Each structure stands twice: as structure tokens, then as C-alpha cells.
């Protein structure tokens, strides 16, 4: 088993694609260590993505890309800007709020960074905000889309533990709002420290006009989540509804849907889905083989022998996630570690809903952690800026994301309040 895991690490270090490193290590363990037939590899990779709940992933990605490419996200930011943009640090607060709402629309951190960043950052620069501050704020705020429902990462986690997706969605609401609030506070304080210029307050006519424009966008989360919790449709069906709703408002309300941007949305969605699913296949293959080799059982025995309390165990896992997030994408981190850690979590009687929220919070950090954070590269590519500039601007907000992760770790009531209320 050591050789197989070493092969995985070496391939990552030399810059091989993540899915190749996962698949090669899993294949070595399956064929050489366990002597399993070659057909098992293809069968296992197929089974890993042949899960009904995972159908929600491409649907939410497609819906987010429609919102991104067809322009409704622009009306959202302009409305929020008319509400708070005139206050000290108000435009920064509007940018964070826009990221939170758009994240709830798309479930994708990268789509949120691109959609809100392309609109908000030029406005912030005109208002006197410096470029690293603006890019760093949007980079870290965009990751909130992985926590606030409908979250793609919550769908992936639920598929790993065979849990109720709607319960995991509910668990992400309060943590997402808390994290967003913490980012707003820090952003406003930093903006006031830097002495950015203030603009005149919008009149109520402007606010009403922009609200009417933004209302169809604001209506989408209540429709999708209300349908789930009202028992009208499943989370997967809700994802399909989000596509239809996005197409309808883009075509008939905003009249921005064209054949060209529809094709672009579909093409981008297929590319993102293929990238996620091929990583899922490789990660599942590796996780299954190490399970056959009884690594989880050995891990349970080791942790039991250490006598760690549930909080200390969670703390050790979060530290591991933060370290892995510096060199790996969130999806393979989850798909490799969660199946291995699941027996340990059950033995320690750790609530899986609480663990899911803490895990997703750590994955939000991973998206913005140098040197390989996906959100950092999305922002750098959007404005053709040096990655070091984006990293420098992100550091204060990255610290906020880390602080929020530990806050959620030590206070599980913040996570479990709404799911427990839903059960009653």
C-alpha cells in the first residue's frame, strides 16, 4: 500500500493531472496489491458516478453558467449597490452579499467569482478601492457558494455518506450567513482604513427600478429551496427546475438568451462536469482499494487507542484538510478522505451533518489557498493579473474563512440548529 500512495504523491509533485494520479495509484493497489481483475477498475469508476443524487451536479452547474453568461447576475449587484453602496465600505459589502446570493443560485464558487468579479471589481476600482483588495475580497467571498444551498459540495458529500441532501442543504444556511457576515465586517473595516471615496446615496426611485430588475434573480432561491423543503420535488429535480427557471428569465424577462451564449453555457457545463466526474471516478477507485486493504479499520483502531475526544478528532481532521488544500483540489480531497474517515467518525459518534459543514468550510479555504486554489486562478485569469497579486489581496479574507471554519467546528449548534428544527 505504501508504494501505491507514494505513486500518488509523486505524480502530484511532478504536475500530473489529479485524476491521473488518483487512477494510477488506485489501479496499482487494485491490480498489484489486491490482484483484482482489470474489469473491476472500469466497473468501480462507473459505479462511482452512477448515483441519482449526483445528477444534481451538472444541472446546478448548467444553471449557474446560464446566469453567468446571460447576464442576470449584473442586475443583482446593481440592486445591492443602490441599497448600501453609499455607506463607508458599502460597495464591498454589496459585493459580498452579491456573492452569497449568486452562490445560492449557482452552487459554484468559481462561477460566482467570475460572475460577480467581472461586474463588481470595475465598479469598486472606480470608487477608489485598490485592486488587490477588490480581487481578494471577491475571490474569498465567491467560495461561500459552496456552503449556502444549493451547494454542489453538499451534494457530493451526501452521495458519499448516503445522506439526505435536503438536510445537508439546510445545515449550510446559518454557517453561510455567518461567514458572509464576518467577511463583510472585515471588508468594511479595511475599506474605511484605506479611506476609499464615498458616493451619493441612490434615491428610492433608483432602488425600486433596480429591485424590479433583480427580482426574478432573487426569486430563484425561494423557488428551488422552497420546492425541496415543501416536498414538491427532490434536490435533483430542483436542480433541473433551476435550469428551466434560468432559461425562462433569460429568454423572456431579460431577453439576453442567445444561441451563442446558450451553447457557451452548455459547453462550459459539460467541461466542468466531465472534470468533476473523472476526478470522482479516480478518487473513488483509490478510496475503495485502500478500504479493501483495511486502512479505515486500522485508522479506527489507531484513533481509539489515542483516546481523542470528538472535538480533538475533528480539529485534527480540519488541520489535515487545510494542509491538503494547499496542494489538492477540494473534490479529490473529499472523495479520498471521507470514505476512509467515515468509520472513524461513526465510532466517535460525530454528527455527520456537523462534519459535512466543517468539511465544506475547509474546502472553501482550499479554494482560495495558495499555491493551487482554484478561485485564485479564476480571479487571476479573469483580469490577467499576476497570481501573487491576487494572493496578497486574499490573505486577510482567507484568515476570515479559516476563523469561520474553527468557529463552526467548536460550536456545532450553529450548524445543527436548522436541521434539528426540520426534523421536529
C-alpha positions, 0 to 999 in steps of 0.5 A: 500500500505504501508504494501505491500512495507514494505513486500518488504523491509523486505524480502530484509533485511532478504536475500530473493531472489529479485524476491521473494520479488518483487512477494510477495509484488506485489501479496499482493497489487494485491490480498489484496489491489486491490482484483484482481483475482489470474489469473491476477498475472500469466497473468501480469508476462507473459505479462511482458516478452512477448515483441519482443524487449526483445528477444534481451536479451538472444541472446546478452547474448548467444553471449557474453558467446560464446566469453567468453568461446571460447576464442576470447576475449584473442586475443583482449587484446593481440592486445591492449597490443602490441599497448600501453602496453609499455607506463607508465600505458599502460597495464591498459589502454589496459585493459580498452579499452579491456573492452569497446570493449568486452562490445560492443560485449557482452552487459554484464558487468559481462561477460566482467569482467570475460572475460577480468579479467581472461586474463588481471589481470595475465598479469598486476600482472606480470608487477608489478601492485598490485592486488587490483588495477588490480581487481578494475580497471577491475571490474569498467571498465567491467560495461561500457558494459552496456552503449556502444551498444549493451547494454542489459540495453538499451534494457530493458529500451526501452521495458519499455518506448516503445522506439526505441532501435536503438536510445537508442543504439546510445545515449550510444556511446559518454557517453561510450567513455567518461567514458572509457576515464576518467577511463583510465586517472585515471588508468594511473595516479595511475599506474605511482604513484605506479611506476609499471615496464615498458616493451619493446615496441612490434615491428610492426611485433608483432602488425600486427600478433596480429591485424590479430588475433583480427580482426574478434573480432573487426569486430563484432561491425561494423557488428551488429551496422552497420546492425541496423543503415543501416536498414538491420535488427532490434536490435533483429535480430542483436542480433541473427546475433551476435550469428551466427557471434560468432559461425562462428569465433569460429568454423572456424577462431579460431577453439576453438568451442567445444561441451563442451564449446558450451553447457557451453555457452548455459547453462550459457545463459539460467541461466542468462536469466531465472534470468533476466526474473523472476526478470522482471516478479516480478518487473513488477507485483509490478510496475503495482499494485502500478500504479493501486493504483495511486502512479505515479499520486500522485508522479506527483502531489507531484513533481509539487507542489515542483516546481523542475526544470528538472535538480533538478528532475533528480539529485534527481532521480540519488541520489535515484538510487545510494542509491538503488544500494547499496542494489538492483540489477540494473534490479529490480531497473529499472523495479520498478522505471521507470514505476512509474517515467515515468509520472513524467518525461513526465510532466517535459518534460525530454528527455527520451533518456537523462534519459535512459543514466543517468539511465544506468550510475547509474546502472553501479555504482550499479554494482560495489557498495558495499555491493551487486554489482554484478561485485564485486562478479564476480571479487571476485569469479573469483580469490577467493579473499576476497570481501573487497579486491576487494572493496578497489581496486574499490573505486577510479574507482567507484568515476570515474563512479559516476563523469561520471554519474553527468557529463552526467546528467548536460550536456545532449548534450553529450548524445543527440548529436548522436541521434539528428544527426540520426534523421536529 
